[in-house]
């Protein structure tokens, strides 16, 4: 019997629990996880719509670009005046930003004064409001003894929706927060401010206008480098974050990031939240100054939370669920409950007492159960607000994580606003729900200190820093920007070098070595040939079979052998013994050890030939330093190594340069190919020259292929005027100082090192990597040309650039990555332009040799740099445009570039086949 009474007692208490009836009454406001995730997904869709140029006009969430492209990095400095206009009062401030060094960051000192805005100005004329602002600025300057005549840098926080076309230009879209100032909608607020300050007679320069949300992010970003989102939860509400520029369709350019002001208060204006809007929200909206607008804000912000609570309590009282059905006139009056009241009612220890006091001030006589119920109403209304904010913030953080292709995101969110600051439970609830919705994100929340005022000054300081950095970067890279006149001079110097090399019996920087290849293939070549290709750190052995018929047919088998460094820099005998070993292994691999094959030897180093099968090494390049080779016949050295091995026999018919091999390989496909070019570890060009112009030989044949060895251009000082300090450093630290100067501006062996030297200089100047010069960056050769190729590709995202730099031990920001990409692009572009200028000299010489008004010619091209480096491919595929442009380098030549397939190896086999036909 006692148990029955006990159950009855608890059942009656449950029925009497005032929170339960509130829960039932406000069921629609209690949002569970699935609903919050759905709201978050809807907001993500609205963000995407607002960012697109196609759908932005119809989007409720406008996603306004702010033209703020960087958060603070601690190196900002300067003294600024700041204006903060966002409510019925505004501030004028003097802000001093001190630069921070190393781990210790700079500090910010502020002096401020708050000025009241008369109520009549809130709905008056725009000129009157801004004249009041300007006069207040003037008053502040008098008070602080700041000169009116001196030009001051001014930052402007304007907390209303504006469409910005630049950091210092923003047209007002609409007013909010009870502002109804006439004559300003659609006008540039910075221009209006400037006119007012001019009238006040103050010297100034407005560098930046920012929204209060952006300013909050910037303030917190000065203290925490991970802060890339800002959030205001006060009288109004808004959020901003750093978006990838490639997604900001309303602004030109796709490099880096830009802060986007979401203006998320308008979420739901197009009906996206209709199934979550309650009757109380509809009443709030209908009674507002802007019905149908800022729906999300009306469910969240401090301007409306107290009123939502009043409407709920009023209806419950009318239904007899509170105060025994008594409704006071005060409870019926709009605005008698404020968000401050809501916060007081939710105080941890004094909340119920505060609730009773507030209700009695409304001429109500609440019971203890009434106080509990009204407090619970406040809790549900404010909890819904924090839940909705969490859903919106989760959408923003999810987008950032997806943009950056991260499994986990570490980020800091800067917060400001009276609701967040003064409501005792709000921050804890918001933080908990965000972390619950996004467990894979490590989110830190930082309360802004004087956010909007201080932040505007920091935006200005960042803008000043970026402008100064841009000037310094431009100055550093300016020597790489070759003018039309400079390229023409390079072409002329190459032309002079070609002529001097042909006629000079002594030394010449452009060697112009006869190759004793007198014609290109005619398609009748046939048979099996062994080809050896030594041109870098690898030796390639090939078996090439040519067949003739209705269609030319070529079959190739090859094997690649790495040349160890100790062999490259050992003795000549060791090097050629190793080559003989590789040939033996390849013949074993092909099962042709006993075959007596004709062979061609591609030897990609400067050689002076007196016949097709002889050649004395002039000098090593590309890192080779084998002793007792220079001045010796390399074909004879190879024959002797084969004899020492005594395992196979070869008939070495031809020795060719890789450039000549490339030309021959491409000429097999295109009879108009009479030039070969290599742009790889090294660079070189060959071409078919009229024999009458070659004084080094007296053969009675019309043409001969000449190996220019153009990499030596400039060894006589003729390129000193275009050499940068970085080129000079690379040359001095090379294994052959003063040699191959043209090659060192172009080829893959050197471009990465040039980039490293530039990055090192920019870092020492504090323009990269926060000025931290790492041991990695100081290591010669660490920045290989393959990284340059990857980074400067237009197809690679900045996130991937940062990943490459991190692999190299360089911890970069987004802006660092942009500068590194620009350095890579400038170095490779100059290299391509120099190749173009040199090639213009070659094709013009061929045209003049033949007395032609117009020349159509094909260039066979090979080399890792040409194949891998995007800008080389672009520049050379459009070289016809380059040399026929207003540079006037070779206006009467049409040049086609044909990439070589297995060029130098196949070419050696072709030269061997041509030689056996006895046509040379």
Secondary structure, DSSP 8 states (H G I E B T S, - for coil): -HHHHHHHHHHHHHHH-HHHHHHHHTGGG---HHHHHHHHHHHHHHHHHHH-TTTGGG-SS--EE--------S---EEEEEEEESSSEEEEEEEEE---BTTB---EEEEEEEEE--GGGGGSBHHHHHHHHHHHHHHHHHHTT--SSS-EEEEEEE-SEEEEEETTEEEEEE--TT---BT-TTSBHHHHHHHHHHHHT--EEEEEEE-HHHHHHHHHHHH-TTEEEEEEESSSEEEEEEEEGGG-TTSS--SSEEEEE--GGGTTTTSTTGGG--HHHHHHHHTSSSTTS-HHHHHHSHHHHHHHHHHHHHHHHHTTSSGGG---HHHHSTTSS-HHHHHHHT-TTTHHHHHHHHHHHTT----HHHHHHHHHHHHHHHHHHHHHHHHHHHHHHHHHHHHTT-SSEEEEEEEE-HHHHH-TTHHHHHHHHHHHH-TTEEEEEEE-SSHHHHHHHHHHHHHHHHHHHHHHHHHHHGGGS--HHHHHHHHHHHHHHHHHHHH-SS--SS--EE--------S---EEEEEEEESSSEEEEEEEEEE-SSS-EEEEEEEEEE--HHHHTSBHHHHHHHHHHHHHHHHHHHT-TT--EEEEEEE-SEEEEEETTEEEEEE--TT---BS-BTSBHHHHHHHHHHHH-S--EEEEEEE-HHHHHHHHHHTT-TTEEEEEEESSSEEEEEEEEGGG-TT---SSSEEEEE--GGGTTTTSTTGGG--HHHHHHHHTSTTTTS-HHHHTTSHHHHHHHHHHHHHHHHHTTSSGGG---TTTTSTT-S-HHHHHHHT-TTS-HHHHHHHHHHTT----HHHHHHHHHHHHHHHHHHHHHHHHHHHHHHHHHHHHTT-SSEEEEEEEE-HHHHH-HHHHHHHHTHHHHHHSTT-SSTTEEEEEEE-SSHHHHHHHHHHHHHHTT--
